[in-house]
Amino acid sequence: MVPRGPVPESGAVERQPYLELEAVESWLGPRPVFKNLSLCLNLGEHTVVLGANGAGKSALIKLLSRELYPVVKPGSALRIFGESRVNLWDLRQRMGLVSADLQANHRPDTPGLEVVLSGLFGSMGLGRPQQPTPEQREQAAELLDACGLTSLAHRPFGQCSDGQRRRLLLARAMVHGPELLVLDEPTNGLDIKSRHQLLETLRSLAQRGTTLLLVTHQVEAIIPEISRVVFLKDGMISAQGSCAELLKSQPLSSFFETPLEVVERGGWRQVVPATLA
């Protein structure tokens, strides 16, 4: 079982944009990460942003989560769920996030249940200002049970495996039942069993109506439910379209600048070095 996201009405397909970028320029410290980035991502459309390390993938997530801001200039705009000015509390209700930064920032002595509960407050663990109600504690415990993580409720975060930590963070991200789930390299560092468990959970969430935005450099992490791909390279979009069109040998070889062959089975894809003649 998995945490439930919003379930759309039968036959209904949302096309409400949750992220709109128009000619965005943004900097990380002394260097520009985006110079003229335009992109529109919609609810109800599972999307992967694919790119090598350093392409700007994590910076794109920081724009969406309001950790990074664009340069204010004529002709440039950033809208999240249709709004230029975003209430962070409202954003946390509508969007769940799983990232390496979140995993690194949680105290290793935080019990698993508190990791999940912290998602209610957008905090790292619980302190005096964050006092969940008995109903919220029960909700988090039910979520752990639904995710098969009850045994981790009292286990310190630092004593969990990487796979267990990632699944706890996924439960944390889903504690509000958000419309959108954003995943930054979610399978990095996971062994085969942990990776498959996580990907099957993501499939269930996608099928239940939670919109997924997957940001990764791993083609193998793209679940069959994802239909749209955005190629991001050096802070620019080099191509975007359907996975059926772009996750092929020739487009991926050109994008990653190395000969590749895509092997597809049951909606899953593996990338291997192309056989050289």
Secondary structure as GFF3:
##gff-version 3
##sequence-region A 1 277
A	DSSP	beta_strand	17	28	.	.	.	ID=ss1
A	DSSP	beta_strand	31	42	.	.	.	ID=ss2
A	DSSP	beta_strand	47	50	.	.	.	ID=ss3
A	DSSP	alpha_helix	57	65	.	.	.	ID=ss4
A	DSSP	beta_strand	77	80	.	.	.	ID=ss5
A	DSSP	alpha_helix	88	94	.	.	.	ID=ss6
A	DSSP	beta_strand	95	98	.	.	.	ID=ss7
A	DSSP	alpha_helix	100	105	.	.	.	ID=ss8
A	DSSP	alpha_helix	112	118	.	.	.	ID=ss9
A	DSSP	alpha_helix	134	146	.	.	.	ID=ss10
A	DSSP	three_ten_helix	150	152	.	.	.	ID=ss11
A	DSSP	three_ten_helix	157	159	.	.	.	ID=ss12
A	DSSP	alpha_helix	162	173	.	.	.	ID=ss13
A	DSSP	beta_strand	180	184	.	.	.	ID=ss14
A	DSSP	alpha_helix	192	208	.	.	.	ID=ss15
A	DSSP	beta_strand	211	216	.	.	.	ID=ss16
A	DSSP	three_ten_helix	219	221	.	.	.	ID=ss17
A	DSSP	beta_strand	228	233	.	.	.	ID=ss18
A	DSSP	beta_strand	236	242	.	.	.	ID=ss19
A	DSSP	alpha_helix	243	246	.	.	.	ID=ss20
A	DSSP	alpha_helix	249	256	.	.	.	ID=ss21
A	DSSP	beta_strand	260	265	.	.	.	ID=ss22
A	DSSP	beta_strand	268	273	.	.	.	ID=ss23
###
